[in-house]
């Protein structure tokens, strides 16, 4: 977090006592507005990934204190204080930050203890050149499938396409062509997904390769290795030795020349299934 952001969150809401108000305005209630003068909305603009700062003011012109809860709608807002108690005839200035990921339209919402609600429109614009960049990371083969992470490292929202390939000791054991994933990955966002693989080998040593692409030229490939051993079918030291011998035998058979091994068709499995979030 930047020094400016640390200062922002270290600061409490600033309370400023208003000038004396006539008794006729004692029931004037409270209001929400961007801090400063002449602004009817919050407009923020910055480079992708920037943290933008601003302030809203809750003004209580009534004769009693009011507690207001602040939240964001349609935009990611972090407040220095999301729950603010505003004494009578007092204004509370509340700093907040916005994360510049993509162009957004939303609002800041204030809900008072008196049941009233007030909003301030928010317009967020992300500047700079459009950049399409995507990486696939943290690949691991698990019981329920192939887990991995997608990271949008560009400045535009991406709809990724995924291709999956796995080679075993005898050749290909999984080959799924590129298909569109049912996700929209915002700039800077990291998403954990799982690719189902229900009919994976019971005994094999495989290398899994994932390739992801997206519009704008985004492309990345990453791989991971895994061994499948049917531990449930073997017990004790003898079972462990048998499993190890089986793997060794498989490796030796793979090293045999084509003349020794004879013709053999590679095993290819195709299953079009969606990713599971």
N, C-alpha and C positions, 0 to 999 in steps of 0.2 A: 504494500500500500504506500502511496506517495506521501511525502510530508504534508502536503496540503490536505489530503484525505484524512490523515491522522489528526490534524488540527480540527477538521470538520467534526469528526466523531468524538473528539475529546470535549468539544464545546457543548454546553447544555443549551436549551432554548433560552434566548435572550428576551427578558421581560422588560418592557418599557411602559411606564405609567403614562396614561393619556391625560390630557387636560381635563379639568372638571367639566362634567356634562350636565346639562339641565335635567331636572327631575323628570321632565316630560319624555326624556330619552332613556329613562331607566329600564324600559322594557324593549329597548332597541335590539336586544339579542346579540348574536355574534356573527362574524363573517369571515370568509377565507379569500385571500387574494395573493398574487405574486408580490414579493417585497419590492419596495420602490414605488415610483409614481408612474402613472400613464400606461401600465401594462394590464391587459385583460387575459393574457395567457402566458405560459412558460414556453419559450422557444430556445432550443439548445442545438448547437451544431458543432461537430468535431470529427476527428479522424477515427477510423475503425479501431475499436478497443479502448478508446479514451474514456476516462471517467469525468463526467461533466457535473459541475456544481451550481446550485442555485438555492434560493430561499423562498419560503412562503410564510405569510403572516396570518395568524388567527387573531382577530380583533374582537374583544368582548366589551361592548358598550353598555351592557346590562348592569344591574345592581347586585347580581350574584355571580359567584365563580361558576365556571363551566369546564367540563373535561371533554376534550376532543381527541378522537382517534384518527390517525392519518394512514392512508394506504394508497397504492397505485392501481390504476385500472388500465390495462392495455399496454403499460410500460413498466419496466423494472425500476422501481424507485427504492432507495434506502434512505431513511430519515435518521437524523441525529437522535430524535426522540419520536416514536410513533404514537405515544400517549402523552398529551400535554394538558396540564391544568392551568387555566387562564383565569386569574382573579378578576373581580369586577373592574371595569374601566381600565383594562390593561391589554396590551398587545404582546403576543408571543411570536417571535421570529424563529422559524424552524429550518435549519439548513438541511439539504438533501443532496443526493447524487443520482445521476442517471448513467447507465452503461451504454455507450455508443456501439451498438452491434449492427443495426440496420435502421432504415427510415421507419419511424413509428408515429402513430397518433393515439393518444390516450388521455388520461386525466388523473389529477390528484384528488382524492376523495376525503372529506372530513365528516365524521359522524360525531355529533355532540351528545352529551349525557341527557340533554333535553329532548332527544329524538329527532332533531333537525339534521339535515345533510346539506353540504355545500361542496361544489366541485370547481376545479380550475383546469381548463384545457391544457394539454401538453403536446407540443410538436417537436419531434426529435429527428434531426437530419444528419446523416453520416456522409461526410465529404471524402475526397480523395479518389484515386482511380479504382475501377472495379478489378478485383483480383480473385481468381478462382484457384483455390489450393486446398488439398484434402490429403490426410494421412490415415492409414490403418495401423493400429498399434495393439500391444498387449494380447496377442493371439494365444489361446490355450485350448487344448482339446479336453473336453469334460464328458461326464457321463451323459448329459443331455444334449451335447452337440459341441460346436466350435464357438467359443466366446471370443469376442474381439471388441475393440473400441475404434470409433470413427471420430476424427477431429477436423473441424473446419478451420483452417488456418488462413483463410482468405477474407474478403470483405463482402461477399455476396452469399445469400442463402442458397444451399445446394440440395439437390435431390440425387443421392448417390446411386450408382449401379454396382452390383457385386458379382464377381465370378469366383468360383471355388474349384480348386483342383488338389487332389491328393495322390501321391505315388506310394505304393507299398513295395515290398521286396520282390513281388512278381510283376509289378507294373502299376498302371493307374487303378485306383480303387474308388475314386470319386471325381466326377467331372460335371460341373454345373456351369453352363454358359452365363454370360452377363444378363442380369435382370434388374429392374428398378426396385429399390427398397421403398417401403411405405413410410418414409421419414422425410422431414424437412429440417435440415441442419443449418441453424443460424450461425453467422460469423462468430468465431471464438468458442463455439459450443462443442462439448465432448459427449458422445453418446455410447453407452455400453449395449451391445447386441449379442444375440446368440443365433447361430445358423444350425438348424436341426440336422442331426446325422444319426438316424435311428438304426440303420443297418450297417454300422461300421464293422470292420473285421474283428473276429474274436481273438485271433492270434496273428500279429503282424507288427512291423515297424514302419511307420509312415511319415511322410513329410507333407504338411498341409500348406498350400499357398493361396492367399487371398489377394485379389486384384480389385481395386475400386476406381471408378471413374465418375466424372460429373461434367456438366456443361461448362464451357469456358476453358477446357483443356486440363482440368484437374485429374490427376492420375497418381496412384501409388500402389506398390506391391510389397507384401510382407509374408514371411513364412515361419512355421514352427514345426517341431518334430514331436512324435509321441509313439509309445510302444503299447500294444494291446496284448495282455496276458490273461488267460481265463483262470484267475486265482481261485475262483469258487470251485473249479473242477479238480483242483489239486490240493493235497494236504501234506503237511510235514516236510521234512528235508527232501524226501524222495520225490515228492510232487514238484518242489521247487527245482530240483535238478532236472526233472523231466521237461519242465517248461523251458529251462535254459537250453537243454539239448535240442528241443524242437526249434527254438529260434536260431541256434547255430546251424541246424540242418537246413533251415530255410535259406540262410545266407549262403551256404555252400551250394545249394541247388541253383541259386541265382547266378553264381559265378561260373556255372557250367557253360560251355560253349553251346551255340545253337545246334551244332551237329550232335552233341551229347544229349541235350535236353529234348530235341525233337520239336516239331511245331506246336505252338501254344498260343491261343488267342488271349489278348489282354482283357482283364475284367474291367468293364466300364459300367458305372451306375449313374443314371440321370434321374434327379428328383427335383422338381421345381416347387420349392416351398418358400414361404415368406420368412423373414427374420422375426425373431421374438424379442421384444423389448423387455 
